[in-house]
Amino acid sequence: MTPLFAAEGLELAYGQVPACRNISFHVEEGEVVTLIGANGAGKSTTLRAVAGALIPRAGSMRFHGRDITRLRPDERTNLGIALVPEGRHVFPFLTVRENLELGGFKFRKESTRVRTLIEQMFAMFPRLRARASQNAGTLSGGEQQMLVLGRAMMSEPRLLCLDEPSLGLAPLVVQDIFRTIRSINAAGTSVLLVEQNARYALETASRGYVLQTGSIIVSGSCSALKQDERVHQAYLGRAAVAAGSQVPVSP
């Protein structure tokens, strides 16, 4: 069966500076897959390539069997790939509602559909409804993360790419964000998750790939990765493994 997304032998670089080499992975329909690794391992670079923000020097990417290696980011959005970049890049001087409307740009000729999608995002994130007319730059960090998630979902993606969704957020907000990610996936959207909090990532995803200095060093089911010596020494810690690597995630 053809996977929803597949990358084969990606060679990624910034100018003449190599960043990743021989990156191969796939995401099945309805799956959550995580990329984990230390800072500088190549996780965000790989995600940028998936979204089309970085064209690989070598290798290929396919989405539903179609070669998308050279497609622009907007073309990938139209096919069903959405990226939530690291850092909560809202449009600060636009309102919450206006940010969401921009997320639904590909449906700009379908005003009724855009309004319906906005209502769905407000149902998913009730705090955004209360702040619909508030400028996005005045929101808290957690609210901004909700907004960028909602904005990405406005394009009705089949593959949602998330780059460090928990970064800089309070623990209770992180629980809310990951609960929402699981709900999005349960509703049928596949997720490619880059997350430095390896414990949350491995509890949320079904499969994972571990990157180190630009290469994948191990991959497999998340249950297997949690028992891998290289993974738990580098990212989980012995105490977590002894306790079963359980994460206090909200139901």
C-alpha positions in Angstrom: 0.0 0.0 0.0 1.3 3.4 -1.0 2.1 5.6 2.1 0.6 9.0 2.4 4.1 10.6 2.4 7.5 9.1 1.7 11.0 10.6 1.6 13.8 8.7 0.1 17.5 9.5 0.4 17.1 13.2 1.1 20.3 15.3 1.0 19.6 18.7 2.6 21.9 21.8 2.8 21.9 25.5 3.4 23.9 26.8 0.5 27.1 24.8 0.6 26.7 23.8 4.2 25.3 20.2 4.4 22.6 19.7 7.0 21.1 16.2 6.5 22.1 13.2 4.5 20.4 10.0 3.3 17.1 10.8 5.1 14.4 8.2 4.4 11.1 7.9 6.2 7.4 7.6 5.6 4.0 8.5 7.1 1.0 6.2 6.6 -2.6 7.5 6.3 -4.0 8.3 9.7 -0.6 7.9 11.5 1.3 10.1 13.9 5.1 9.8 13.2 7.7 11.7 15.2 11.2 12.9 14.5 13.3 13.2 17.6 16.8 14.3 18.3 19.0 16.9 20.0 19.3 20.5 18.9 21.0 20.7 15.5 20.2 17.1 14.6 18.3 18.1 11.5 14.7 17.7 12.6 13.4 21.2 11.6 15.5 21.1 8.4 13.8 17.9 7.4 10.3 19.3 8.2 11.1 22.4 6.1 11.9 20.1 3.2 8.6 18.3 3.6 6.7 21.6 3.5 8.7 22.8 0.5 10.6 25.6 2.2 13.9 23.8 1.4 14.5 22.0 -1.9 16.8 18.9 -1.4 20.1 18.6 -3.3 19.3 14.9 -3.8 16.6 12.4 -3.0 12.8 12.5 -3.6 9.5 13.1 -1.8 6.2 11.6 -2.7 2.7 12.5 -1.5 0.0 10.0 -2.3 2.3 8.6 -4.9 2.9 11.9 -6.6 6.4 13.3 -6.8 6.5 16.6 -5.0 10.2 17.0 -4.6 10.3 20.3 -6.6 6.9 21.7 -5.7 6.5 25.1 -4.1 5.1 25.4 -0.6 1.8 26.8 -1.8 1.4 23.9 -4.2 2.0 21.4 -1.4 -0.6 23.3 0.7 -3.2 22.8 -2.1 -2.4 19.1 -2.1 -2.9 18.8 1.6 0.4 19.5 3.5 0.4 22.1 6.2 3.3 23.2 8.4 3.2 24.8 11.9 6.7 26.2 12.2 8.7 26.5 15.4 8.2 29.8 17.2 4.5 30.5 16.9 4.7 32.8 13.8 1.3 34.6 14.1 0.5 37.8 12.2 0.7 40.0 15.3 -1.2 43.1 14.0 -4.0 41.0 12.5 -6.9 39.7 14.6 -7.3 36.1 15.6 -10.2 35.8 13.1 -8.0 37.4 10.3 -5.2 35.0 11.1 -7.6 32.1 10.7 -9.0 33.5 7.4 -5.4 33.6 6.0 -5.1 29.9 6.9 -8.1 29.2 4.7 -6.7 31.1 1.7 -7.0 28.2 -0.7 -10.8 28.4 0.0 -10.9 32.2 -0.5 -13.6 31.9 -3.2 -15.8 29.8 -0.8 -16.8 32.3 1.9 -19.3 29.9 3.5 -16.7 27.2 3.8 -14.2 29.6 5.4 -16.8 30.7 7.9 -17.6 27.0 8.7 -14.0 26.2 9.2 -13.5 29.2 11.5 -16.4 27.9 13.6 -14.8 24.5 13.8 -11.5 26.1 15.0 -13.4 28.1 17.6 -15.0 24.8 18.8 -11.6 23.2 19.0 -10.1 26.2 20.8 -12.8 28.0 22.8 -10.3 30.5 24.1 -9.8 31.8 20.5 -13.5 32.5 20.1 -13.3 34.8 23.1 -10.4 36.6 21.5 -11.6 36.6 17.9 -11.3 40.4 17.5 -8.1 40.7 19.5 -4.8 41.2 17.7 -2.8 38.0 17.7 0.4 39.6 19.0 -1.4 40.3 22.3 -2.2 36.6 23.0 -0.3 34.5 25.5 2.2 32.0 24.2 -0.2 29.1 24.6 -3.0 31.0 22.9 -0.7 31.8 20.0 0.2 28.1 19.7 -3.5 27.3 19.5 -3.9 30.0 16.8 -1.1 28.7 14.6 -2.5 25.1 15.0 -6.0 26.4 14.1 -4.6 28.4 11.2 -2.9 25.4 9.7 -6.0 23.3 10.1 -8.0 25.9 8.1 -6.5 24.4 5.0 -7.9 21.0 5.8 -4.6 19.2 5.6 -4.1 15.5 5.1 -0.6 15.8 6.6 0.0 18.2 9.5 3.7 19.0 10.1 4.4 20.3 13.6 7.7 21.8 14.6 8.3 21.9 18.4 4.6 22.6 19.5 5.5 22.5 23.2 8.5 24.9 23.0 8.4 27.5 25.8 4.9 26.6 27.0 3.8 25.9 30.6 3.3 22.2 31.5 -0.5 22.5 31.7 -0.7 24.2 28.3 1.6 21.5 26.8 -0.9 18.9 28.0 -3.7 20.8 26.2 -1.7 21.1 23.0 -0.9 17.4 22.9 -4.5 16.5 23.7 -5.5 18.6 20.7 -2.9 16.9 18.5 -4.3 13.5 19.4 -7.9 14.8 18.6 -6.8 16.1 15.3 -5.3 12.8 14.4 -8.3 10.9 15.7 -10.4 12.9 13.3 -8.3 11.6 10.3 -5.4 13.9 9.8 -1.9 12.4 9.7 0.7 14.1 11.8 4.5 14.4 11.4 5.7 15.7 14.7 9.1 17.2 15.5 9.4 17.6 19.3 12.4 17.9 21.6 10.3 16.6 24.5 11.0 13.0 23.5 8.7 11.5 26.2 5.7 13.4 24.9 6.6 12.6 21.4 7.0 8.9 22.0 3.7 8.7 23.9 1.8 10.6 21.2 3.2 8.9 18.0 3.0 5.3 16.9 6.4 5.3 15.1 9.5 7.4 15.3 12.8 8.2 13.7 15.8 9.4 15.8 18.1 11.9 14.1 21.7 12.6 15.1 24.0 15.0 13.3 21.8 15.0 10.2 21.2 11.3 9.9 18.7 8.8 11.1 20.4 6.5 13.5 17.4 4.3 14.6 13.7 4.0 13.8 10.8 1.8 14.8 7.6 1.7 16.9 7.6 4.2 19.7 7.3 1.3 22.2 10.5 -0.2 20.8 12.3 3.2 20.8 11.5 3.8 24.4 13.5 0.6 25.2 16.4 1.4 22.9 19.6 2.1 24.9 20.7 4.9 22.6 17.3 6.6 22.8 16.7 6.5 26.6 20.3 7.4 27.5 20.3 10.5 25.2 16.7 11.7 25.4 14.7 10.0 28.1 17.1 9.4 31.0 17.5 6.3 33.1 15.0 7.4 35.7 12.3 7.8 33.0 12.9 4.4 31.6 12.9 2.7 35.0 9.5 4.3 35.6 8.3 3.0 32.2 8.7 6.3 30.4 5.2 7.3 31.2 4.2 10.9 30.5 1.4 12.6 32.5 -0.8 13.4 29.4 -4.3 14.5 29.9 -6.9 12.1 28.6 
